[in-house]
Amino acid sequence: MIQYIDQQLIVSKTINFENAEQVYQAGLKYIQQHQNFPLIVDLAQLENGNTLSLAVLVQWLRKTPDCKGLHFKNVSEKMLKIIQASHLQDDLKLI
């Protein structure tokens, strides 16, 4: 689900109610160990971007310096629409 490769956090598969806490904790571990921000979060392998996935990403973001320490790349069209509907486009740095 979560891998740290080439200074990037790779999120894969699906985040759902059964695994959201586990995914959150796994990502948080990497974020807390990371020294140089921003950290890139690659969502290319995330199979189903949904509101629960977005909630995990926002919680990770809140654990970074100044709540600005994550940059998200390969954000799916569906996830982009959820971000816009949630009015989070100004809070999340998308690359």
Phi and psi in radians as a Rosetta constraint file:
Dihedral C 1 N 2 CA 2 C 2 CIRCULARHARMONIC -2.162 0.35
Dihedral N 2 CA 2 C 2 N 3 CIRCULARHARMONIC 2.240 0.35
Dihedral C 2 N 3 CA 3 C 3 CIRCULARHARMONIC -2.314 0.35
Dihedral N 3 CA 3 C 3 N 4 CIRCULARHARMONIC 2.633 0.35
Dihedral C 3 N 4 CA 4 C 4 CIRCULARHARMONIC -2.000 0.35
Dihedral N 4 CA 4 C 4 N 5 CIRCULARHARMONIC 1.849 0.35
Dihedral C 4 N 5 CA 5 C 5 CIRCULARHARMONIC -2.314 0.35
Dihedral N 5 CA 5 C 5 N 6 CIRCULARHARMONIC 2.291 0.35
Dihedral C 5 N 6 CA 6 C 6 CIRCULARHARMONIC 0.893 0.35
Dihedral N 6 CA 6 C 6 N 7 CIRCULARHARMONIC 0.837 0.35
Dihedral C 6 N 7 CA 7 C 7 CIRCULARHARMONIC 1.113 0.35
Dihedral N 7 CA 7 C 7 N 8 CIRCULARHARMONIC 0.423 0.35
Dihedral C 7 N 8 CA 8 C 8 CIRCULARHARMONIC -2.289 0.35
Dihedral N 8 CA 8 C 8 N 9 CIRCULARHARMONIC 2.553 0.35
Dihedral C 8 N 9 CA 9 C 9 CIRCULARHARMONIC -1.630 0.35
Dihedral N 9 CA 9 C 9 N 10 CIRCULARHARMONIC 2.048 0.35
Dihedral C 9 N 10 CA 10 C 10 CIRCULARHARMONIC -1.777 0.35
Dihedral N 10 CA 10 C 10 N 11 CIRCULARHARMONIC 2.100 0.35
Dihedral C 10 N 11 CA 11 C 11 CIRCULARHARMONIC -1.812 0.35
Dihedral N 11 CA 11 C 11 N 12 CIRCULARHARMONIC 2.190 0.35
Dihedral C 11 N 12 CA 12 C 12 CIRCULARHARMONIC -2.277 0.35
Dihedral N 12 CA 12 C 12 N 13 CIRCULARHARMONIC 2.956 0.35
Dihedral C 12 N 13 CA 13 C 13 CIRCULARHARMONIC 1.190 0.35
Dihedral N 13 CA 13 C 13 N 14 CIRCULARHARMONIC -2.418 0.35
Dihedral C 13 N 14 CA 14 C 14 CIRCULARHARMONIC -2.243 0.35
Dihedral N 14 CA 14 C 14 N 15 CIRCULARHARMONIC 2.461 0.35
Dihedral C 14 N 15 CA 15 C 15 CIRCULARHARMONIC -1.741 0.35
Dihedral N 15 CA 15 C 15 N 16 CIRCULARHARMONIC 2.127 0.35
Dihedral C 15 N 16 CA 16 C 16 CIRCULARHARMONIC -2.360 0.35
Dihedral N 16 CA 16 C 16 N 17 CIRCULARHARMONIC -3.093 0.35
Dihedral C 16 N 17 CA 17 C 17 CIRCULARHARMONIC -1.121 0.35
Dihedral N 17 CA 17 C 17 N 18 CIRCULARHARMONIC -0.506 0.35
Dihedral C 17 N 18 CA 18 C 18 CIRCULARHARMONIC -1.276 0.35
Dihedral N 18 CA 18 C 18 N 19 CIRCULARHARMONIC -0.543 0.35
Dihedral C 18 N 19 CA 19 C 19 CIRCULARHARMONIC -2.088 0.35
Dihedral N 19 CA 19 C 19 N 20 CIRCULARHARMONIC 0.028 0.35
Dihedral C 19 N 20 CA 20 C 20 CIRCULARHARMONIC -1.012 0.35
Dihedral N 20 CA 20 C 20 N 21 CIRCULARHARMONIC -0.778 0.35
Dihedral C 20 N 21 CA 21 C 21 CIRCULARHARMONIC -1.128 0.35
Dihedral N 21 CA 21 C 21 N 22 CIRCULARHARMONIC -0.717 0.35
Dihedral C 21 N 22 CA 22 C 22 CIRCULARHARMONIC -1.117 0.35
Dihedral N 22 CA 22 C 22 N 23 CIRCULARHARMONIC -0.775 0.35
Dihedral C 22 N 23 CA 23 C 23 CIRCULARHARMONIC -1.106 0.35
Dihedral N 23 CA 23 C 23 N 24 CIRCULARHARMONIC -0.782 0.35
Dihedral C 23 N 24 CA 24 C 24 CIRCULARHARMONIC -1.013 0.35
Dihedral N 24 CA 24 C 24 N 25 CIRCULARHARMONIC -0.869 0.35
Dihedral C 24 N 25 CA 25 C 25 CIRCULARHARMONIC -1.113 0.35
Dihedral N 25 CA 25 C 25 N 26 CIRCULARHARMONIC -0.693 0.35
Dihedral C 25 N 26 CA 26 C 26 CIRCULARHARMONIC -1.109 0.35
Dihedral N 26 CA 26 C 26 N 27 CIRCULARHARMONIC -0.802 0.35
Dihedral C 26 N 27 CA 27 C 27 CIRCULARHARMONIC -1.157 0.35
Dihedral N 27 CA 27 C 27 N 28 CIRCULARHARMONIC -0.678 0.35
Dihedral C 27 N 28 CA 28 C 28 CIRCULARHARMONIC -1.070 0.35
Dihedral N 28 CA 28 C 28 N 29 CIRCULARHARMONIC -0.652 0.35
Dihedral C 28 N 29 CA 29 C 29 CIRCULARHARMONIC -1.029 0.35
Dihedral N 29 CA 29 C 29 N 30 CIRCULARHARMONIC -0.796 0.35
Dihedral C 29 N 30 CA 30 C 30 CIRCULARHARMONIC -1.172 0.35
Dihedral N 30 CA 30 C 30 N 31 CIRCULARHARMONIC -0.705 0.35
Dihedral C 30 N 31 CA 31 C 31 CIRCULARHARMONIC -1.099 0.35
Dihedral N 31 CA 31 C 31 N 32 CIRCULARHARMONIC -0.736 0.35
Dihedral C 31 N 32 CA 32 C 32 CIRCULARHARMONIC -1.199 0.35
Dihedral N 32 CA 32 C 32 N 33 CIRCULARHARMONIC -0.447 0.35
Dihedral C 32 N 33 CA 33 C 33 CIRCULARHARMONIC -1.509 0.35
Dihedral N 33 CA 33 C 33 N 34 CIRCULARHARMONIC -0.299 0.35
Dihedral C 33 N 34 CA 34 C 34 CIRCULARHARMONIC -1.265 0.35
Dihedral N 34 CA 34 C 34 N 35 CIRCULARHARMONIC 2.447 0.35
Dihedral C 34 N 35 CA 35 C 35 CIRCULARHARMONIC -1.791 0.35
Dihedral N 35 CA 35 C 35 N 36 CIRCULARHARMONIC -0.745 0.35
Dihedral C 35 N 36 CA 36 C 36 CIRCULARHARMONIC -1.887 0.35
Dihedral N 36 CA 36 C 36 N 37 CIRCULARHARMONIC 2.016 0.35
Dihedral C 36 N 37 CA 37 C 37 CIRCULARHARMONIC -1.792 0.35
Dihedral N 37 CA 37 C 37 N 38 CIRCULARHARMONIC 2.660 0.35
Dihedral C 37 N 38 CA 38 C 38 CIRCULARHARMONIC -1.409 0.35
Dihedral N 38 CA 38 C 38 N 39 CIRCULARHARMONIC 2.667 0.35
Dihedral C 38 N 39 CA 39 C 39 CIRCULARHARMONIC -1.743 0.35
Dihedral N 39 CA 39 C 39 N 40 CIRCULARHARMONIC 2.333 0.35
Dihedral C 39 N 40 CA 40 C 40 CIRCULARHARMONIC -1.493 0.35
Dihedral N 40 CA 40 C 40 N 41 CIRCULARHARMONIC 2.301 0.35
Dihedral C 40 N 41 CA 41 C 41 CIRCULARHARMONIC -1.952 0.35
Dihedral N 41 CA 41 C 41 N 42 CIRCULARHARMONIC 1.979 0.35
Dihedral C 41 N 42 CA 42 C 42 CIRCULARHARMONIC -1.653 0.35
Dihedral N 42 CA 42 C 42 N 43 CIRCULARHARMONIC 2.100 0.35
Dihedral C 42 N 43 CA 43 C 43 CIRCULARHARMONIC -1.831 0.35
Dihedral N 43 CA 43 C 43 N 44 CIRCULARHARMONIC 0.252 0.35
Dihedral C 43 N 44 CA 44 C 44 CIRCULARHARMONIC -1.048 0.35
Dihedral N 44 CA 44 C 44 N 45 CIRCULARHARMONIC -0.565 0.35
Dihedral C 44 N 45 CA 45 C 45 CIRCULARHARMONIC -1.683 0.35
Dihedral N 45 CA 45 C 45 N 46 CIRCULARHARMONIC 0.050 0.35
Dihedral C 45 N 46 CA 46 C 46 CIRCULARHARMONIC -1.270 0.35
Dihedral N 46 CA 46 C 46 N 47 CIRCULARHARMONIC 2.030 0.35
Dihedral C 46 N 47 CA 47 C 47 CIRCULARHARMONIC -1.282 0.35
Dihedral N 47 CA 47 C 47 N 48 CIRCULARHARMONIC -0.596 0.35
Dihedral C 47 N 48 CA 48 C 48 CIRCULARHARMONIC -2.495 0.35
Dihedral N 48 CA 48 C 48 N 49 CIRCULARHARMONIC 1.673 0.35
Dihedral C 48 N 49 CA 49 C 49 CIRCULARHARMONIC -1.274 0.35
Dihedral N 49 CA 49 C 49 N 50 CIRCULARHARMONIC 2.195 0.35
Dihedral C 49 N 50 CA 50 C 50 CIRCULARHARMONIC -2.492 0.35
Dihedral N 50 CA 50 C 50 N 51 CIRCULARHARMONIC -3.132 0.35
Dihedral C 50 N 51 CA 51 C 51 CIRCULARHARMONIC -1.120 0.35
Dihedral N 51 CA 51 C 51 N 52 CIRCULARHARMONIC -0.565 0.35
Dihedral C 51 N 52 CA 52 C 52 CIRCULARHARMONIC -1.184 0.35
Dihedral N 52 CA 52 C 52 N 53 CIRCULARHARMONIC -0.705 0.35
Dihedral C 52 N 53 CA 53 C 53 CIRCULARHARMONIC -1.052 0.35
Dihedral N 53 CA 53 C 53 N 54 CIRCULARHARMONIC -0.785 0.35
Dihedral C 53 N 54 CA 54 C 54 CIRCULARHARMONIC -1.077 0.35
Dihedral N 54 CA 54 C 54 N 55 CIRCULARHARMONIC -0.689 0.35
Dihedral C 54 N 55 CA 55 C 55 CIRCULARHARMONIC -1.067 0.35
Dihedral N 55 CA 55 C 55 N 56 CIRCULARHARMONIC -0.726 0.35
Dihedral C 55 N 56 CA 56 C 56 CIRCULARHARMONIC -1.108 0.35
Dihedral N 56 CA 56 C 56 N 57 CIRCULARHARMONIC -0.770 0.35
Dihedral C 56 N 57 CA 57 C 57 CIRCULARHARMONIC -1.085 0.35
Dihedral N 57 CA 57 C 57 N 58 CIRCULARHARMONIC -0.741 0.35
Dihedral C 57 N 58 CA 58 C 58 CIRCULARHARMONIC -1.155 0.35
Dihedral N 58 CA 58 C 58 N 59 CIRCULARHARMONIC -0.679 0.35
Dihedral C 58 N 59 CA 59 C 59 CIRCULARHARMONIC -1.137 0.35
Dihedral N 59 CA 59 C 59 N 60 CIRCULARHARMONIC -0.680 0.35
Dihedral C 59 N 60 CA 60 C 60 CIRCULARHARMONIC -1.071 0.35
Dihedral N 60 CA 60 C 60 N 61 CIRCULARHARMONIC -0.806 0.35
Dihedral C 60 N 61 CA 61 C 61 CIRCULARHARMONIC -0.990 0.35
Dihedral N 61 CA 61 C 61 N 62 CIRCULARHARMONIC -0.693 0.35
Dihedral C 61 N 62 CA 62 C 62 CIRCULARHARMONIC -1.143 0.35
Dihedral N 62 CA 62 C 62 N 63 CIRCULARHARMONIC -0.317 0.35
Dihedral C 62 N 63 CA 63 C 63 CIRCULARHARMONIC -1.622 0.35
Dihedral N 63 CA 63 C 63 N 64 CIRCULARHARMONIC 0.087 0.35
Dihedral C 63 N 64 CA 64 C 64 CIRCULARHARMONIC -1.763 0.35
Dihedral N 64 CA 64 C 64 N 65 CIRCULARHARMONIC 2.861 0.35
Dihedral C 64 N 65 CA 65 C 65 CIRCULARHARMONIC -0.989 0.35
Dihedral N 65 CA 65 C 65 N 66 CIRCULARHARMONIC 2.239 0.35
Dihedral C 65 N 66 CA 66 C 66 CIRCULARHARMONIC 0.998 0.35
Dihedral N 66 CA 66 C 66 N 67 CIRCULARHARMONIC 0.322 0.35
Dihedral C 66 N 67 CA 67 C 67 CIRCULARHARMONIC 0.959 0.35
Dihedral N 67 CA 67 C 67 N 68 CIRCULARHARMONIC 0.546 0.35
Dihedral C 67 N 68 CA 68 C 68 CIRCULARHARMONIC -2.334 0.35
Dihedral N 68 CA 68 C 68 N 69 CIRCULARHARMONIC 0.315 0.35
Dihedral C 68 N 69 CA 69 C 69 CIRCULARHARMONIC -1.553 0.35
Dihedral N 69 CA 69 C 69 N 70 CIRCULARHARMONIC 0.121 0.35
Dihedral C 69 N 70 CA 70 C 70 CIRCULARHARMONIC -2.136 0.35
Dihedral N 70 CA 70 C 70 N 71 CIRCULARHARMONIC 2.450 0.35
Dihedral C 70 N 71 CA 71 C 71 CIRCULARHARMONIC -2.111 0.35
Dihedral N 71 CA 71 C 71 N 72 CIRCULARHARMONIC 2.351 0.35
Dihedral C 71 N 72 CA 72 C 72 CIRCULARHARMONIC -1.879 0.35
Dihedral N 72 CA 72 C 72 N 73 CIRCULARHARMONIC 2.311 0.35
Dihedral C 72 N 73 CA 73 C 73 CIRCULARHARMONIC -2.227 0.35
Dihedral N 73 CA 73 C 73 N 74 CIRCULARHARMONIC 2.782 0.35
Dihedral C 73 N 74 CA 74 C 74 CIRCULARHARMONIC 1.020 0.35
Dihedral N 74 CA 74 C 74 N 75 CIRCULARHARMONIC 0.806 0.35
Dihedral C 74 N 75 CA 75 C 75 CIRCULARHARMONIC -1.399 0.35
Dihedral N 75 CA 75 C 75 N 76 CIRCULARHARMONIC 2.206 0.35
Dihedral C 75 N 76 CA 76 C 76 CIRCULARHARMONIC -1.192 0.35
Dihedral N 76 CA 76 C 76 N 77 CIRCULARHARMONIC 2.809 0.35
Dihedral C 76 N 77 CA 77 C 77 CIRCULARHARMONIC -1.055 0.35
Dihedral N 77 CA 77 C 77 N 78 CIRCULARHARMONIC -0.723 0.35
Dihedral C 77 N 78 CA 78 C 78 CIRCULARHARMONIC -1.084 0.35
Dihedral N 78 CA 78 C 78 N 79 CIRCULARHARMONIC -0.772 0.35
Dihedral C 78 N 79 CA 79 C 79 CIRCULARHARMONIC -1.146 0.35
Dihedral N 79 CA 79 C 79 N 80 CIRCULARHARMONIC -0.665 0.35
Dihedral C 79 N 80 CA 80 C 80 CIRCULARHARMONIC -1.040 0.35
Dihedral N 80 CA 80 C 80 N 81 CIRCULARHARMONIC -0.723 0.35
Dihedral C 80 N 81 CA 81 C 81 CIRCULARHARMONIC -1.148 0.35
Dihedral N 81 CA 81 C 81 N 82 CIRCULARHARMONIC -0.663 0.35
Dihedral C 81 N 82 CA 82 C 82 CIRCULARHARMONIC -1.159 0.35
Dihedral N 82 CA 82 C 82 N 83 CIRCULARHARMONIC -0.731 0.35
Dihedral C 82 N 83 CA 83 C 83 CIRCULARHARMONIC -1.065 0.35
Dihedral N 83 CA 83 C 83 N 84 CIRCULARHARMONIC -0.775 0.35
Dihedral C 83 N 84 CA 84 C 84 CIRCULARHARMONIC -1.180 0.35
Dihedral N 84 CA 84 C 84 N 85 CIRCULARHARMONIC -0.722 0.35
Dihedral C 84 N 85 CA 85 C 85 CIRCULARHARMONIC -1.130 0.35
Dihedral N 85 CA 85 C 85 N 86 CIRCULARHARMONIC -0.501 0.35
Dihedral C 85 N 86 CA 86 C 86 CIRCULARHARMONIC -1.548 0.35
Dihedral N 86 CA 86 C 86 N 87 CIRCULARHARMONIC -0.007 0.35
Dihedral C 86 N 87 CA 87 C 87 CIRCULARHARMONIC 1.013 0.35
Dihedral N 87 CA 87 C 87 N 88 CIRCULARHARMONIC 0.716 0.35
Dihedral C 87 N 88 CA 88 C 88 CIRCULARHARMONIC -1.880 0.35
Dihedral N 88 CA 88 C 88 N 89 CIRCULARHARMONIC 0.052 0.35
Dihedral C 88 N 89 CA 89 C 89 CIRCULARHARMONIC -1.051 0.35
Dihedral N 89 CA 89 C 89 N 90 CIRCULARHARMONIC -0.481 0.35
Dihedral C 89 N 90 CA 90 C 90 CIRCULARHARMONIC -1.478 0.35
Dihedral N 90 CA 90 C 90 N 91 CIRCULARHARMONIC -0.298 0.35
Dihedral C 90 N 91 CA 91 C 91 CIRCULARHARMONIC -1.627 0.35
Dihedral N 91 CA 91 C 91 N 92 CIRCULARHARMONIC -0.440 0.35
Dihedral C 91 N 92 CA 92 C 92 CIRCULARHARMONIC -1.830 0.35
Dihedral N 92 CA 92 C 92 N 93 CIRCULARHARMONIC 2.267 0.35
Dihedral C 92 N 93 CA 93 C 93 CIRCULARHARMONIC -1.549 0.35
Dihedral N 93 CA 93 C 93 N 94 CIRCULARHARMONIC 1.934 0.35
Dihedral C 93 N 94 CA 94 C 94 CIRCULARHARMONIC -1.816 0.35
Dihedral N 94 CA 94 C 94 N 95 CIRCULARHARMONIC 2.255 0.35
